[in-house]
Amino acid sequence: MAPPHGQPRHVVLRRAAERAAVLALWPEAAFLSVPGAGAFLGAPGWRALVGEAAWLRAVLDCGRAPGHALAALRLGARGLVLDPAVPGFAALAGLAGEAGCALLPARPPALDLAGVRLDTPRGRAFLRQALGLPDAPELG
């Protein structure tokens, strides 16, 4: 189930607990890393964080680090963000296209759960409402 039109297609992921909470409500969720995560988390770390089930829907933000974008391509990434001003962007775009990976020049819109406590009913209700999922309670 995809969120209704106008709702975010990605959720910013920081912790495994967020991943579990999001996937419990929206099994088809697509995750977006925090800005520049490719440079400090690396492709293997990002793949471990998102999990195998969501790996092919995940987008790793590599910021200005084309080497990390290339490493992610080698791991089979299907979504990357890379600053288009970095040297080699065009070459990486060609490689990404051949590999079936979307190389984005900017971060896509995403729901950022910073500060949301997903271990509480109110936090989970916020997530349901933010994603436009059915039966989302109204929060006052």
Backbone torsions as a table, in degrees:
resi	resn	phi	psi	omega
1	MET	NA	125.4	176.4
2	ALA	-93.8	151.7	176.4
3	PRO	-64.8	153.9	179.7
4	PRO	-59.9	162.7	179.0
5	HIS	-51.3	136.0	178.4
6	GLY	92.3	-11.2	178.8
7	GLN	-89.6	155.9	-179.6
8	PRO	-62.9	146.0	178.0
9	ARG	-92.3	-16.1	-177.7
10	HIS	-128.4	155.8	173.8
11	VAL	-122.3	129.3	177.4
12	VAL	-68.8	129.3	-175.7
13	LEU	-114.0	128.4	178.1
14	ARG	-119.0	-32.5	-173.1
15	ARG	-138.1	154.9	178.4
16	ALA	-62.0	-32.8	178.8
17	ALA	-63.7	-36.9	175.5
18	GLU	-63.8	-44.8	179.6
19	ARG	-56.1	-47.7	-178.2
20	ALA	-62.6	-43.3	-178.7
21	ALA	-65.6	-42.9	-179.4
22	VAL	-66.4	-47.3	-178.2
23	LEU	-65.6	-28.4	176.9
24	ALA	-63.9	-32.9	-179.6
25	LEU	-95.1	-31.0	-175.7
26	TRP	-139.8	84.5	-174.7
27	PRO	-58.6	-23.4	-178.9
28	GLU	-94.5	16.3	-176.0
29	ALA	-56.2	144.4	173.3
30	ALA	-110.0	132.7	-176.3
31	PHE	-106.7	147.9	175.7
32	LEU	-122.1	133.6	178.3
33	SER	-72.9	167.5	171.8
34	VAL	-68.9	159.8	-178.6
35	PRO	-56.1	132.6	176.2
36	GLY	72.5	12.3	-176.3
37	ALA	-60.5	-27.6	179.0
38	GLY	-57.5	-32.8	-177.1
39	ALA	-79.7	-29.2	-178.2
40	PHE	-110.6	-24.8	178.2
41	LEU	-96.8	-34.3	-178.4
42	GLY	77.2	160.3	-179.4
43	ALA	-62.0	-43.2	179.1
44	PRO	-63.5	-39.3	178.5
45	GLY	-65.8	-41.1	178.2
46	TRP	-64.7	-42.8	179.5
47	ARG	-62.4	-40.2	178.0
48	ALA	-66.1	-38.9	-179.3
49	LEU	-67.6	-45.0	-177.9
50	VAL	-76.4	-25.5	-179.8
51	GLY	86.3	156.1	-176.7
52	GLU	-62.4	-37.1	-177.3
53	ALA	-62.5	-33.9	-176.2
54	ALA	-104.4	-1.6	-174.9
55	TRP	-54.2	-43.4	-175.5
56	LEU	-76.0	-8.0	176.5
57	ARG	-108.6	2.3	-173.7
58	ALA	-90.4	149.2	178.4
59	VAL	-122.2	120.7	179.2
60	LEU	-98.7	123.1	177.4
61	ASP	-85.9	114.1	-179.4
62	CYS	-98.5	1.9	177.0
63	GLY	55.3	-117.5	-179.3
64	ARG	-109.5	29.7	-175.2
65	ALA	-115.7	84.2	-177.9
66	PRO	-64.7	-28.7	178.0
67	GLY	-64.0	-37.5	177.8
68	HIS	-71.6	-33.8	175.2
69	ALA	-63.8	-41.4	178.4
70	LEU	-64.2	-41.1	177.5
71	ALA	-62.0	-39.5	178.4
72	ALA	-66.0	-38.7	176.0
73	LEU	-59.6	-42.3	-179.6
74	ARG	-64.5	-26.5	177.2
75	LEU	-85.0	-3.5	178.0
76	GLY	94.6	20.9	178.5
77	ALA	-57.7	146.1	178.5
78	ARG	-112.2	-4.8	178.8
79	GLY	-151.1	125.9	179.9
80	LEU	-138.2	148.8	170.5
81	VAL	-114.8	132.5	178.8
82	LEU	-145.3	136.3	177.4
83	ASP	-59.6	122.4	-176.7
84	PRO	-68.9	-10.0	179.1
85	ALA	-84.0	-7.6	-178.3
86	VAL	-73.8	145.8	175.8
87	PRO	-60.2	137.6	177.8
88	GLY	90.4	2.1	-178.6
89	PHE	-58.0	-46.8	-177.9
90	ALA	-61.0	-41.7	179.1
91	ALA	-64.8	-42.5	178.0
92	LEU	-64.9	-36.4	178.2
93	ALA	-61.3	-40.6	177.3
94	GLY	-63.9	-45.1	178.3
95	LEU	-63.6	-41.5	179.9
96	ALA	-62.1	-44.2	178.6
97	GLY	-59.7	-42.7	177.9
98	GLU	-64.1	-31.0	-177.7
99	ALA	-89.0	-2.3	-178.3
100	GLY	77.7	26.5	-178.6
101	CYS	-108.9	135.7	175.0
102	ALA	-84.3	117.2	175.7
103	LEU	-101.1	111.0	-174.8
104	LEU	-99.2	138.3	178.8
105	PRO	-83.0	-6.0	179.2
106	ALA	-152.9	158.4	179.2
107	ARG	-67.0	136.1	175.7
108	PRO	-75.5	161.0	174.8
109	PRO	-58.1	140.4	-178.2
110	ALA	-152.0	153.3	174.6
111	LEU	-83.7	121.4	179.3
112	ASP	-102.7	120.4	-176.0
113	LEU	-95.7	17.8	178.5
114	ALA	-56.0	127.1	178.5
115	GLY	85.0	-6.0	179.1
116	VAL	-90.4	125.2	179.6
117	ARG	-89.6	97.0	-177.4
118	LEU	-76.2	-3.5	176.4
119	ASP	-88.4	7.1	178.6
120	THR	-118.4	153.0	176.6
121	PRO	-58.5	-38.4	179.5
122	ARG	-64.8	-40.6	178.2
123	GLY	-64.5	-42.2	178.2
124	ARG	-67.6	-35.9	176.8
125	ALA	-64.5	-40.8	176.7
126	PHE	-59.3	-45.3	-179.1
127	LEU	-61.2	-46.3	179.1
128	ARG	-58.6	-45.9	-178.6
129	GLN	-65.9	-44.0	-178.8
130	ALA	-62.9	-34.6	179.1
131	LEU	-83.8	-7.6	-179.5
132	GLY	69.4	30.9	-179.3
133	LEU	-77.5	151.1	180.0
134	PRO	-58.6	151.1	176.9
135	ASP	62.3	26.9	176.8
136	ALA	-74.4	126.2	-179.7
137	PRO	-70.5	152.5	174.3
138	GLU	-76.9	133.7	178.1
139	LEU	-106.5	130.5	-176.4
140	GLY	-98.1	NA	NA
